């Protein structure tokens, strides 16, 4: 699925600025998304439901909480 997004903002002098770009929706399973986070250096990865409770392993709607280690 591809969607065209248009961002608008007002610059410091009050002039309007516009940017348009294509946005592609991507779908990942819980394990795919967790693996990407681990490879990017994140740890303490938790997967929860949108209401904050623990997500079941087969949930297709979920929120991922992750933390980067301190340098």
PDB file of N, H, CA, C and O in Angstrom:
ATOM      1  N   UNK A   1       0.844  -1.175   0.000  1.00  0.00           N
ATOM      2  CA  UNK A   1       0.000   0.000   0.000  1.00  0.00           C
ATOM      3  C   UNK A   1       0.889   1.237   0.000  1.00  0.00           C
ATOM      4  O   UNK A   1       1.799   1.349   0.821  1.00  0.00           O
ATOM      5  N   UNK A   2       0.634   2.153  -0.902  1.00  0.00           N
ATOM      6  H   UNK A   2      -0.106   2.062  -1.569  1.00  0.00           H
ATOM      7  CA  UNK A   2       1.408   3.385  -0.989  1.00  0.00           C
ATOM      8  C   UNK A   2       0.468   4.574  -0.824  1.00  0.00           C
ATOM      9  O   UNK A   2      -0.597   4.627  -1.438  1.00  0.00           O
ATOM     10  N   UNK A   3       0.867   5.509  -0.005  1.00  0.00           N
ATOM     11  H   UNK A   3       1.732   5.467   0.494  1.00  0.00           H
ATOM     12  CA  UNK A   3       0.064   6.698   0.281  1.00  0.00           C
ATOM     13  C   UNK A   3       0.948   7.916   0.053  1.00  0.00           C
ATOM     14  O   UNK A   3       2.141   7.879   0.351  1.00  0.00           O
ATOM     15  N   UNK A   4       0.384   8.979  -0.465  1.00  0.00           N
ATOM     16  H   UNK A   4      -0.586   9.009  -0.707  1.00  0.00           H
ATOM     17  CA  UNK A   4       1.132  10.224  -0.655  1.00  0.00           C
ATOM     18  C   UNK A   4       0.823  11.141   0.519  1.00  0.00           C
ATOM     19  O   UNK A   4      -0.336  11.470   0.773  1.00  0.00           O
ATOM     20  N   UNK A   5       1.872  11.552   1.235  1.00  0.00           N
ATOM     21  H   UNK A   5       2.813  11.285   1.028  1.00  0.00           H
ATOM     22  CA  UNK A   5       1.728  12.440   2.382  1.00  0.00           C
ATOM     23  C   UNK A   5       2.160  13.846   2.017  1.00  0.00           C
ATOM     24  O   UNK A   5       3.083  14.040   1.226  1.00  0.00           O
ATOM     25  N   UNK A   6       1.493  14.812   2.594  1.00  0.00           N
ATOM     26  H   UNK A   6       0.743  14.654   3.236  1.00  0.00           H
ATOM     27  CA  UNK A   6       1.854  16.209   2.389  1.00  0.00           C
ATOM     28  C   UNK A   6       2.023  16.846   3.761  1.00  0.00           C
ATOM     29  O   UNK A   6       1.098  16.871   4.573  1.00  0.00           O
ATOM     30  N   UNK A   7       3.219  17.356   3.999  1.00  0.00           N
ATOM     31  H   UNK A   7       3.971  17.335   3.339  1.00  0.00           H
ATOM     32  CA  UNK A   7       3.518  18.045   5.245  1.00  0.00           C
ATOM     33  C   UNK A   7       3.495  19.540   4.984  1.00  0.00           C
ATOM     34  O   UNK A   7       4.030  20.008   3.979  1.00  0.00           O
ATOM     35  N   UNK A   8       2.888  20.277   5.872  1.00  0.00           N
ATOM     36  H   UNK A   8       2.454  19.896   6.689  1.00  0.00           H
ATOM     37  CA  UNK A   8       2.846  21.732   5.744  1.00  0.00           C
ATOM     38  C   UNK A   8       3.292  22.344   7.064  1.00  0.00           C
ATOM     39  O   UNK A   8       2.935  21.864   8.140  1.00  0.00           O
ATOM     40  N   UNK A   9       4.066  23.399   6.965  1.00  0.00           N
ATOM     41  H   UNK A   9       4.356  23.789   6.091  1.00  0.00           H
ATOM     42  CA  UNK A   9       4.447  24.138   8.170  1.00  0.00           C
ATOM     43  C   UNK A   9       4.628  25.605   7.818  1.00  0.00           C
ATOM     44  O   UNK A   9       4.759  25.967   6.649  1.00  0.00           O
ATOM     45  N   UNK A  10       4.633  26.428   8.829  1.00  0.00           N
ATOM     46  H   UNK A  10       4.526  26.134   9.779  1.00  0.00           H
ATOM     47  CA  UNK A  10       4.841  27.855   8.644  1.00  0.00           C
ATOM     48  C   UNK A  10       6.255  28.179   9.082  1.00  0.00           C
ATOM     49  O   UNK A  10       6.644  27.897  10.215  1.00  0.00           O
ATOM     50  N   UNK A  11       7.018  28.769   8.183  1.00  0.00           N
ATOM     51  H   UNK A  11       6.702  28.998   7.263  1.00  0.00           H
ATOM     52  CA  UNK A  11       8.393  29.136   8.478  1.00  0.00           C
ATOM     53  C   UNK A  11       8.470  30.295   9.454  1.00  0.00           C
ATOM     54  O   UNK A  11       7.444  30.866   9.822  1.00  0.00           O
ATOM     55  N   UNK A  12       9.669  30.646   9.874  1.00  0.00           N
ATOM     56  H   UNK A  12      10.503  30.182   9.575  1.00  0.00           H
ATOM     57  CA  UNK A  12       9.887  31.722  10.854  1.00  0.00           C
ATOM     58  C   UNK A  12       9.313  33.058  10.395  1.00  0.00           C
ATOM     59  O   UNK A  12       8.801  33.829  11.206  1.00  0.00           O
ATOM     60  N   UNK A  13       9.396  33.328   9.104  1.00  0.00           N
ATOM     61  H   UNK A  13       9.811  32.701   8.445  1.00  0.00           H
ATOM     62  CA  UNK A  13       8.891  34.601   8.578  1.00  0.00           C
ATOM     63  C   UNK A  13       7.406  34.527   8.226  1.00  0.00           C
ATOM     64  O   UNK A  13       6.850  35.484   7.686  1.00  0.00           O
ATOM     65  N   UNK A  14       6.753  33.389   8.530  1.00  0.00           N
ATOM     66  H   UNK A  14       7.205  32.612   8.969  1.00  0.00           H
ATOM     67  CA  UNK A  14       5.335  33.252   8.252  1.00  0.00           C
ATOM     68  C   UNK A  14       5.006  32.677   6.888  1.00  0.00           C
ATOM     69  O   UNK A  14       3.834  32.549   6.532  1.00  0.00           O
ATOM     70  N   UNK A  15       6.041  32.327   6.116  1.00  0.00           N
ATOM     71  H   UNK A  15       6.993  32.432   6.405  1.00  0.00           H
ATOM     72  CA  UNK A  15       5.804  31.779   4.781  1.00  0.00           C
ATOM     73  C   UNK A  15       5.469  30.287   4.890  1.00  0.00           C
ATOM     74  O   UNK A  15       6.062  29.581   5.705  1.00  0.00           O
ATOM     75  N   UNK A  16       4.535  29.809   4.085  1.00  0.00           N
ATOM     76  H   UNK A  16       4.053  30.383   3.422  1.00  0.00           H
ATOM     77  CA  UNK A  16       4.195  28.387   4.133  1.00  0.00           C
ATOM     78  C   UNK A  16       5.260  27.547   3.429  1.00  0.00           C
ATOM     79  O   UNK A  16       5.826  27.960   2.417  1.00  0.00           O
ATOM     80  N   UNK A  17       5.521  26.368   3.980  1.00  0.00           N
ATOM     81  H   UNK A  17       5.061  26.033   4.802  1.00  0.00           H
ATOM     82  CA  UNK A  17       6.451  25.422   3.373  1.00  0.00           C
ATOM     83  C   UNK A  17       5.717  24.097   3.211  1.00  0.00           C
ATOM     84  O   UNK A  17       4.973  23.685   4.101  1.00  0.00           O
ATOM     85  N   UNK A  18       5.922  23.430   2.082  1.00  0.00           N
ATOM     86  H   UNK A  18       6.526  23.765   1.358  1.00  0.00           H
ATOM     87  CA  UNK A  18       5.239  22.174   1.792  1.00  0.00           C
ATOM     88  C   UNK A  18       6.250  21.125   1.360  1.00  0.00           C
ATOM     89  O   UNK A  18       7.195  21.426   0.630  1.00  0.00           O
ATOM     90  N   UNK A  19       6.051  19.903   1.808  1.00  0.00           N
ATOM     91  H   UNK A  19       5.284  19.658   2.401  1.00  0.00           H
ATOM     92  CA  UNK A  19       6.858  18.761   1.378  1.00  0.00           C
ATOM     93  C   UNK A  19       5.896  17.612   1.118  1.00  0.00           C
ATOM     94  O   UNK A  19       5.015  17.334   1.932  1.00  0.00           O
ATOM     95  N   UNK A  20       6.066  16.949  -0.015  1.00  0.00           N
ATOM     96  H   UNK A  20       6.782  17.175  -0.676  1.00  0.00           H
ATOM     97  CA  UNK A  20       5.264  15.772  -0.319  1.00  0.00           C
ATOM     98  C   UNK A  20       6.189  14.585  -0.497  1.00  0.00           C
ATOM     99  O   UNK A  20       7.286  14.717  -1.040  1.00  0.00           O
ATOM    100  N   UNK A  21       5.735  13.398  -0.029  1.00  0.00           N
ATOM    101  H   UNK A  21       4.844  13.290   0.412  1.00  0.00           H
ATOM    102  CA  UNK A  21       6.524  12.186  -0.218  1.00  0.00           C
ATOM    103  C   UNK A  21       5.616  10.970  -0.217  1.00  0.00           C
ATOM    104  O   UNK A  21       4.507  10.994   0.317  1.00  0.00           O
ATOM    105  N   UNK A  22       6.120   9.905  -0.831  1.00  0.00           N
ATOM    106  H   UNK A  22       7.021   9.885  -1.264  1.00  0.00           H
ATOM    107  CA  UNK A  22       5.415   8.629  -0.820  1.00  0.00           C
ATOM    108  C   UNK A  22       5.675   7.950   0.519  1.00  0.00           C
ATOM    109  O   UNK A  22       6.787   8.010   1.044  1.00  0.00           O
ATOM    110  N   UNK A  23       4.670   7.318   1.059  1.00  0.00           N
ATOM    111  H   UNK A  23       3.767   7.270   0.632  1.00  0.00           H
ATOM    112  CA  UNK A  23       4.805   6.562   2.289  1.00  0.00           C
ATOM    113  C   UNK A  23       4.306   5.158   2.026  1.00  0.00           C
ATOM    114  O   UNK A  23       3.162   4.963   1.617  1.00  0.00           O
ATOM    115  N   UNK A  24       5.155   4.192   2.259  1.00  0.00           N
ATOM    116  H   UNK A  24       6.085   4.350   2.592  1.00  0.00           H
ATOM    117  CA  UNK A  24       4.773   2.796   2.048  1.00  0.00           C
ATOM    118  C   UNK A  24       4.563   2.127   3.396  1.00  0.00           C
ATOM    119  O   UNK A  24       5.395   2.237   4.297  1.00  0.00           O
ATOM    120  N   UNK A  25       3.469   1.450   3.517  1.00  0.00           N
ATOM    121  H   UNK A  25       2.793   1.361   2.785  1.00  0.00           H
ATOM    122  CA  UNK A  25       3.159   0.745   4.760  1.00  0.00           C
ATOM    123  C   UNK A  25       3.866  -0.605   4.732  1.00  0.00           C
ATOM    124  O   UNK A  25       3.819  -1.325   3.734  1.00  0.00           O
ATOM    125  N   UNK A  26       4.520  -0.937   5.837  1.00  0.00           N
ATOM    126  H   UNK A  26       4.558  -0.352   6.648  1.00  0.00           H
ATOM    127  CA  UNK A  26       5.218  -2.210   5.975  1.00  0.00           C
ATOM    128  C   UNK A  26       4.593  -2.987   7.120  1.00  0.00           C
ATOM    129  O   UNK A  26       4.152  -2.404   8.111  1.00  0.00           O
ATOM    130  N   UNK A  27       4.557  -4.295   6.980  1.00  0.00           N
ATOM    131  H   UNK A  27       4.915  -4.769   6.176  1.00  0.00           H
ATOM    132  CA  UNK A  27       4.002  -5.164   8.015  1.00  0.00           C
ATOM    133  C   UNK A  27       5.091  -6.114   8.483  1.00  0.00           C
ATOM    134  O   UNK A  27       5.716  -6.785   7.662  1.00  0.00           O
ATOM    135  N   UNK A  28       5.328  -6.185   9.784  1.00  0.00           N
ATOM    136  H   UNK A  28       4.820  -5.640  10.451  1.00  0.00           H
ATOM    137  CA  UNK A  28       6.294  -7.106  10.346  1.00  0.00           C
ATOM    138  C   UNK A  28       5.634  -7.910  11.458  1.00  0.00           C
ATOM    139  O   UNK A  28       4.754  -7.412  12.159  1.00  0.00           O
ATOM    140  N   UNK A  29       6.061  -9.144  11.610  1.00  0.00           N
ATOM    141  H   UNK A  29       6.776  -9.549  11.040  1.00  0.00           H
ATOM    142  CA  UNK A  29       5.606  -9.950  12.736  1.00  0.00           C
ATOM    143  C   UNK A  29       6.339  -9.461  13.983  1.00  0.00           C
ATOM    144  O   UNK A  29       7.281  -8.673  13.894  1.00  0.00           O
ATOM    145  N   UNK A  30       5.900  -9.930  15.125  1.00  0.00           N
ATOM    146  H   UNK A  30       5.135 -10.570  15.197  1.00  0.00           H
ATOM    147  CA  UNK A  30       6.569  -9.551  16.373  1.00  0.00           C
ATOM    148  C   UNK A  30       8.036  -9.975  16.354  1.00  0.00           C
ATOM    149  O   UNK A  30       8.909  -9.203  16.752  1.00  0.00           O
ATOM    150  N   UNK A  31       8.310 -11.187  15.897  1.00  0.00           N
ATOM    151  H   UNK A  31       7.602 -11.814  15.573  1.00  0.00           H
ATOM    152  CA  UNK A  31       9.697 -11.662  15.893  1.00  0.00           C
ATOM    153  C   UNK A  31      10.552 -10.895  14.887  1.00  0.00           C
ATOM    154  O   UNK A  31      11.711 -10.596  15.174  1.00  0.00           O
ATOM    155  N   UNK A  32      10.007 -10.573  13.720  1.00  0.00           N
ATOM    156  H   UNK A  32       9.065 -10.816  13.487  1.00  0.00           H
ATOM    157  CA  UNK A  32      10.765  -9.798  12.732  1.00  0.00           C
ATOM    158  C   UNK A  32      11.128  -8.423  13.296  1.00  0.00           C
ATOM    159  O   UNK A  32      12.262  -7.965  13.152  1.00  0.00           O
ATOM    160  N   UNK A  33      10.157  -7.771  13.939  1.00  0.00           N
ATOM    161  H   UNK A  33       9.236  -8.143  14.055  1.00  0.00           H
ATOM    162  CA  UNK A  33      10.416  -6.427  14.464  1.00  0.00           C
ATOM    163  C   UNK A  33      11.410  -6.484  15.617  1.00  0.00           C
ATOM    164  O   UNK A  33      12.294  -5.632  15.713  1.00  0.00           O
ATOM    165  N   UNK A  34      11.275  -7.481  16.497  1.00  0.00           N
ATOM    166  H   UNK A  34      10.557  -8.172  16.419  1.00  0.00           H
ATOM    167  CA  UNK A  34      12.217  -7.638  17.607  1.00  0.00           C
ATOM    168  C   UNK A  34      13.625  -7.889  17.086  1.00  0.00           C
ATOM    169  O   UNK A  34      14.587  -7.328  17.611  1.00  0.00           O
ATOM    170  N   UNK A  35      13.758  -8.731  16.054  1.00  0.00           N
ATOM    171  H   UNK A  35      12.977  -9.186  15.628  1.00  0.00           H
ATOM    172  CA  UNK A  35      15.073  -9.000  15.463  1.00  0.00           C
ATOM    173  C   UNK A  35      15.702  -7.731  14.899  1.00  0.00           C
ATOM    174  O   UNK A  35      16.900  -7.505  15.071  1.00  0.00           O
ATOM    175  N   UNK A  36      14.905  -6.900  14.225  1.00  0.00           N
ATOM    176  H   UNK A  36      13.932  -7.083  14.085  1.00  0.00           H
ATOM    177  CA  UNK A  36      15.436  -5.637  13.684  1.00  0.00           C
ATOM    178  C   UNK A  36      15.940  -4.747  14.817  1.00  0.00           C
ATOM    179  O   UNK A  36      16.995  -4.124  14.696  1.00  0.00           O
ATOM    180  N   UNK A  37      15.189  -4.684  15.921  1.00  0.00           N
ATOM    181  H   UNK A  37      14.332  -5.189  16.020  1.00  0.00           H
ATOM    182  CA  UNK A  37      15.611  -3.863  17.051  1.00  0.00           C
ATOM    183  C   UNK A  37      16.908  -4.383  17.661  1.00  0.00           C
ATOM    184  O   UNK A  37      17.802  -3.596  17.973  1.00  0.00           O
ATOM    185  N   UNK A  38      17.021  -5.696  17.834  1.00  0.00           N
ATOM    186  H   UNK A  38      16.294  -6.335  17.581  1.00  0.00           H
ATOM    187  CA  UNK A  38      18.253  -6.276  18.386  1.00  0.00           C
ATOM    188  C   UNK A  38      19.452  -5.956  17.496  1.00  0.00           C
ATOM    189  O   UNK A  38      20.516  -5.577  17.985  1.00  0.00           O
ATOM    190  N   UNK A  39      19.269  -6.112  16.181  1.00  0.00           N
ATOM    191  H   UNK A  39      18.405  -6.420  15.783  1.00  0.00           H
ATOM    192  CA  UNK A  39      20.374  -5.813  15.253  1.00  0.00           C
ATOM    193  C   UNK A  39      20.758  -4.330  15.301  1.00  0.00           C
ATOM    194  O   UNK A  39      21.907  -3.979  15.031  1.00  0.00           O
ATOM    195  N   UNK A  40      19.805  -3.466  15.642  1.00  0.00           N
ATOM    196  H   UNK A  40      18.872  -3.751  15.862  1.00  0.00           H
ATOM    197  CA  UNK A  40      20.084  -2.027  15.729  1.00  0.00           C
ATOM    198  C   UNK A  40      20.640  -1.631  17.098  1.00  0.00           C
ATOM    199  O   UNK A  40      20.897  -0.452  17.345  1.00  0.00           O
ATOM    200  N   UNK A  41      20.828  -2.617  17.997  1.00  0.00           N
ATOM    201  H   UNK A  41      20.619  -3.575  17.798  1.00  0.00           H
ATOM    202  CA  UNK A  41      21.446  -2.325  19.285  1.00  0.00           C
ATOM    203  C   UNK A  41      20.487  -2.120  20.437  1.00  0.00           C
ATOM    204  O   UNK A  41      20.912  -1.726  21.523  1.00  0.00           O
ATOM    205  N   UNK A  42      19.217  -2.373  20.234  1.00  0.00           N
ATOM    206  H   UNK A  42      18.872  -2.692  19.352  1.00  0.00           H
ATOM    207  CA  UNK A  42      18.249  -2.215  21.318  1.00  0.00           C
ATOM    208  C   UNK A  42      18.221  -3.459  22.183  1.00  0.00           C
ATOM    209  O   UNK A  42      18.576  -4.550  21.737  1.00  0.00           O
ATOM    210  N   UNK A  43      17.797  -3.287  23.420  1.00  0.00           N
ATOM    211  H   UNK A  43      17.509  -2.400  23.783  1.00  0.00           H
ATOM    212  CA  UNK A  43      17.640  -4.406  24.342  1.00  0.00           C
ATOM    213  C   UNK A  43      16.391  -4.155  25.191  1.00  0.00           C
ATOM    214  O   UNK A  43      15.678  -3.171  24.995  1.00  0.00           O
ATOM    215  N   UNK A  44      16.145  -5.055  26.128  1.00  0.00           N
ATOM    216  H   UNK A  44      16.724  -5.854  26.288  1.00  0.00           H
ATOM    217  CA  UNK A  44      14.947  -4.953  26.979  1.00  0.00           C
ATOM    218  C   UNK A  44      13.700  -4.738  26.120  1.00  0.00           C
ATOM    219  O   UNK A  44      12.912  -3.825  26.368  1.00  0.00           O
ATOM    220  N   UNK A  45      13.536  -5.572  25.129  1.00  0.00           N
ATOM    221  H   UNK A  45      14.176  -6.314  24.927  1.00  0.00           H
ATOM    222  CA  UNK A  45      12.423  -5.459  24.175  1.00  0.00           C
ATOM    223  C   UNK A  45      11.192  -6.117  24.783  1.00  0.00           C
ATOM    224  O   UNK A  45      11.234  -7.274  25.200  1.00  0.00           O
ATOM    225  N   UNK A  46      10.114  -5.377  24.826  1.00  0.00           N
ATOM    226  H   UNK A  46      10.079  -4.437  24.487  1.00  0.00           H
ATOM    227  CA  UNK A  46       8.834  -5.884  25.341  1.00  0.00           C
ATOM    228  C   UNK A  46       7.764  -5.643  24.311  1.00  0.00           C
ATOM    229  O   UNK A  46       7.737  -4.592  23.672  1.00  0.00           O
ATOM    230  N   UNK A  47       6.884  -6.600  24.143  1.00  0.00           N
ATOM    231  H   UNK A  47       6.906  -7.454  24.662  1.00  0.00           H
ATOM    232  CA  UNK A  47       5.779  -6.470  23.200  1.00  0.00           C
ATOM    233  C   UNK A  47       4.485  -6.488  23.997  1.00  0.00           C
ATOM    234  O   UNK A  47       4.215  -7.430  24.743  1.00  0.00           O
ATOM    235  N   UNK A  48       3.687  -5.438  23.833  1.00  0.00           N
ATOM    236  H   UNK A  48       3.907  -4.673  23.227  1.00  0.00           H
ATOM    237  CA  UNK A  48       2.456  -5.288  24.603  1.00  0.00           C
ATOM    238  C   UNK A  48       1.282  -4.972  23.675  1.00  0.00           C
ATOM    239  O   UNK A  48       1.460  -4.598  22.516  1.00  0.00           O
ATOM    240  N   UNK A  49       0.097  -5.133  24.214  1.00  0.00           N
ATOM    241  H   UNK A  49      -0.048  -5.437  25.156  1.00  0.00           H
ATOM    242  CA  UNK A  49      -1.118  -4.719  23.499  1.00  0.00           C
ATOM    243  C   UNK A  49      -1.191  -3.194  23.534  1.00  0.00           C
ATOM    244  O   UNK A  49      -0.496  -2.570  24.336  1.00  0.00           O
ATOM    245  N   UNK A  50      -2.009  -2.585  22.691  1.00  0.00           N
ATOM    246  H   UNK A  50      -2.574  -3.092  22.040  1.00  0.00           H
ATOM    247  CA  UNK A  50      -2.154  -1.130  22.723  1.00  0.00           C
ATOM    248  C   UNK A  50      -2.626  -0.594  24.079  1.00  0.00           C
ATOM    249  O   UNK A  50      -2.369   0.564  24.409  1.00  0.00           O
ATOM    250  N   UNK A  51      -3.322  -1.440  24.874  1.00  0.00           N
ATOM    251  H   UNK A  51      -3.530  -2.380  24.606  1.00  0.00           H
ATOM    252  CA  UNK A  51      -3.770  -0.976  26.194  1.00  0.00           C
ATOM    253  C   UNK A  51      -2.711  -1.183  27.275  1.00  0.00           C
ATOM    254  O   UNK A  51      -2.941  -0.846  28.436  1.00  0.00           O
ATOM    255  N   UNK A  52      -1.542  -1.740  26.900  1.00  0.00           N
ATOM    256  H   UNK A  52      -1.356  -2.013  25.956  1.00  0.00           H
ATOM    257  CA  UNK A  52      -0.439  -1.898  27.842  1.00  0.00           C
ATOM    258  C   UNK A  52      -0.267  -3.288  28.409  1.00  0.00           C
ATOM    259  O   UNK A  52       0.770  -3.574  29.009  1.00  0.00           O
ATOM    260  N   UNK A  53      -1.251  -4.172  28.243  1.00  0.00           N
ATOM    261  H   UNK A  53      -2.093  -3.940  27.756  1.00  0.00           H
ATOM    262  CA  UNK A  53      -1.132  -5.542  28.729  1.00  0.00           C
ATOM    263  C   UNK A  53      -0.213  -6.352  27.828  1.00  0.00           C
ATOM    264  O   UNK A  53       0.120  -5.929  26.721  1.00  0.00           O
ATOM    265  N   UNK A  54       0.191  -7.518  28.314  1.00  0.00           N
ATOM    266  H   UNK A  54      -0.079  -7.862  29.213  1.00  0.00           H
ATOM    267  CA  UNK A  54       1.081  -8.384  27.534  1.00  0.00           C
ATOM    268  C   UNK A  54       0.383  -8.867  26.273  1.00  0.00           C
ATOM    269  O   UNK A  54      -0.759  -9.323  26.330  1.00  0.00           O
ATOM    270  N   UNK A  55       1.056  -8.770  25.142  1.00  0.00           N
ATOM    271  H   UNK A  55       1.984  -8.400  25.096  1.00  0.00           H
ATOM    272  CA  UNK A  55       0.502  -9.237  23.867  1.00  0.00           C
ATOM    273  C   UNK A  55       0.717 -10.741  23.743  1.00  0.00           C
ATOM    274  O   UNK A  55       1.739 -11.267  24.184  1.00  0.00           O
ATOM    275  N   UNK A  56      -0.235 -11.417  23.151  1.00  0.00           N
ATOM    276  H   UNK A  56      -1.065 -10.989  22.792  1.00  0.00           H
ATOM    277  CA  UNK A  56      -0.047 -12.840  22.870  1.00  0.00           C
ATOM    278  C   UNK A  56       0.927 -12.967  21.698  1.00  0.00           C
ATOM    279  O   UNK A  56       1.029 -12.050  20.884  1.00  0.00           O
ATOM    280  N   UNK A  57       1.646 -14.093  21.599  1.00  0.00           N
ATOM    281  H   UNK A  57       1.563 -14.839  22.260  1.00  0.00           H
ATOM    282  CA  UNK A  57       2.631 -14.249  20.523  1.00  0.00           C
ATOM    283  C   UNK A  57       2.048 -14.135  19.116  1.00  0.00           C
ATOM    284  O   UNK A  57       2.768 -13.789  18.180  1.00  0.00           O
ATOM    285  N   UNK A  58       0.753 -14.420  18.951  1.00  0.00           N
ATOM    286  H   UNK A  58       0.168 -14.701  19.712  1.00  0.00           H
ATOM    287  CA  UNK A  58       0.159 -14.357  17.617  1.00  0.00           C
ATOM    288  C   UNK A  58      -0.603 -13.056  17.361  1.00  0.00           C
ATOM    289  O   UNK A  58      -1.266 -12.923  16.332  1.00  0.00           O
ATOM    290  N   UNK A  59      -0.515 -12.094  18.287  1.00  0.00           N
ATOM    291  H   UNK A  59       0.024 -12.202  19.122  1.00  0.00           H
ATOM    292  CA  UNK A  59      -1.220 -10.818  18.114  1.00  0.00           C
ATOM    293  C   UNK A  59      -0.675 -10.082  16.895  1.00  0.00           C
ATOM    294  O   UNK A  59       0.539 -10.006  16.703  1.00  0.00           O
ATOM    295  N   UNK A  60      -1.567  -9.544  16.076  1.00  0.00           N
ATOM    296  H   UNK A  60      -2.553  -9.606  16.232  1.00  0.00           H
ATOM    297  CA  UNK A  60      -1.138  -8.786  14.894  1.00  0.00           C
ATOM    298  C   UNK A  60      -1.134  -7.282  15.143  1.00  0.00           C
ATOM    299  O   UNK A  60      -0.563  -6.523  14.360  1.00  0.00           O
ATOM    300  N   UNK A  61      -1.766  -6.852  16.225  1.00  0.00           N
ATOM    301  H   UNK A  61      -2.230  -7.469  16.861  1.00  0.00           H
ATOM    302  CA  UNK A  61      -1.736  -5.444  16.630  1.00  0.00           C
ATOM    303  C   UNK A  61      -0.986  -5.410  17.954  1.00  0.00           C
ATOM    304  O   UNK A  61      -1.413  -6.014  18.937  1.00  0.00           O
ATOM    305  N   UNK A  62       0.141  -4.695  17.968  1.00  0.00           N
ATOM    306  H   UNK A  62       0.488  -4.204  17.168  1.00  0.00           H
ATOM    307  CA  UNK A  62       0.974  -4.674  19.162  1.00  0.00           C
ATOM    308  C   UNK A  62       1.823  -3.414  19.189  1.00  0.00           C
ATOM    309  O   UNK A  62       1.979  -2.722  18.183  1.00  0.00           O
ATOM    310  N   UNK A  63       2.365  -3.135  20.364  1.00  0.00           N
ATOM    311  H   UNK A  63       2.238  -3.697  21.181  1.00  0.00           H
ATOM    312  CA  UNK A  63       3.266  -2.004  20.583  1.00  0.00           C
ATOM    313  C   UNK A  63       4.576  -2.595  21.079  1.00  0.00           C
ATOM    314  O   UNK A  63       4.577  -3.485  21.931  1.00  0.00           O
ATOM    315  N   UNK A  64       5.690  -2.104  20.550  1.00  0.00           N
ATOM    316  H   UNK A  64       5.689  -1.381  19.859  1.00  0.00           H
ATOM    317  CA  UNK A  64       6.990  -2.613  20.974  1.00  0.00           C
ATOM    318  C   UNK A  64       7.697  -1.530  21.787  1.00  0.00           C
ATOM    319  O   UNK A  64       7.846  -0.391  21.343  1.00  0.00           O
ATOM    320  N   UNK A  65       8.126  -1.914  22.982  1.00  0.00           N
ATOM    321  H   UNK A  65       8.005  -2.839  23.342  1.00  0.00           H
ATOM    322  CA  UNK A  65       8.902  -1.026  23.837  1.00  0.00           C
ATOM    323  C   UNK A  65      10.327  -1.571  23.889  1.00  0.00           C
ATOM    324  O   UNK A  65      10.527  -2.762  24.129  1.00  0.00           O
ATOM    325  N   UNK A  66      11.308  -0.713  23.668  1.00  0.00           N
ATOM    326  H   UNK A  66      11.145   0.254  23.473  1.00  0.00           H
ATOM    327  CA  UNK A  66      12.702  -1.162  23.659  1.00  0.00           C
ATOM    328  C   UNK A  66      13.578  -0.047  24.187  1.00  0.00           C
ATOM    329  O   UNK A  66      13.204   1.126  24.173  1.00  0.00           O
ATOM    330  N   UNK A  67      14.747  -0.438  24.651  1.00  0.00           N
ATOM    331  H   UNK A  67      15.050  -1.390  24.662  1.00  0.00           H
ATOM    332  CA  UNK A  67      15.661   0.540  25.234  1.00  0.00           C
ATOM    333  C   UNK A  67      17.052   0.330  24.655  1.00  0.00           C
ATOM    334  O   UNK A  67      17.491  -0.803  24.460  1.00  0.00           O
ATOM    335  N   UNK A  68      17.734   1.427  24.386  1.00  0.00           N
ATOM    336  H   UNK A  68      17.377   2.348  24.545  1.00  0.00           H
ATOM    337  CA  UNK A  68      19.132   1.351  23.953  1.00  0.00           C
ATOM    338  C   UNK A  68      19.998   1.402  25.200  1.00  0.00           C
ATOM    339  O   UNK A  68      19.697   2.142  26.136  1.00  0.00           O
ATOM    340  N   UNK A  69      21.065   0.625  25.219  1.00  0.00           N
ATOM    341  H   UNK A  69      21.310   0.024  24.458  1.00  0.00           H
ATOM    342  CA  UNK A  69      21.971   0.695  26.384  1.00  0.00           C
ATOM    343  C   UNK A  69      22.649   2.062  26.425  1.00  0.00           C
ATOM    344  O   UNK A  69      22.872   2.698  25.395  1.00  0.00           O
ATOM    345  N   UNK A  70      22.966   2.489  27.624  1.00  0.00           N
ATOM    346  H   UNK A  70      22.785   1.972  28.461  1.00  0.00           H
ATOM    347  CA  UNK A  70      23.675   3.768  27.752  1.00  0.00           C
ATOM    348  C   UNK A  70      25.103   3.599  27.254  1.00  0.00           C
ATOM    349  O   UNK A  70      25.702   2.537  27.425  1.00  0.00           O
ATOM    350  N   UNK A  71      25.653   4.647  26.634  1.00  0.00           N
ATOM    351  H   UNK A  71      25.166   5.510  26.495  1.00  0.00           H
ATOM    352  CA  UNK A  71      27.022   4.551  26.080  1.00  0.00           C
ATOM    353  C   UNK A  71      28.066   4.366  27.173  1.00  0.00           C
ATOM    354  O   UNK A  71      29.257   4.268  26.878  1.00  0.00           O
TER     355      UNK A  71
END
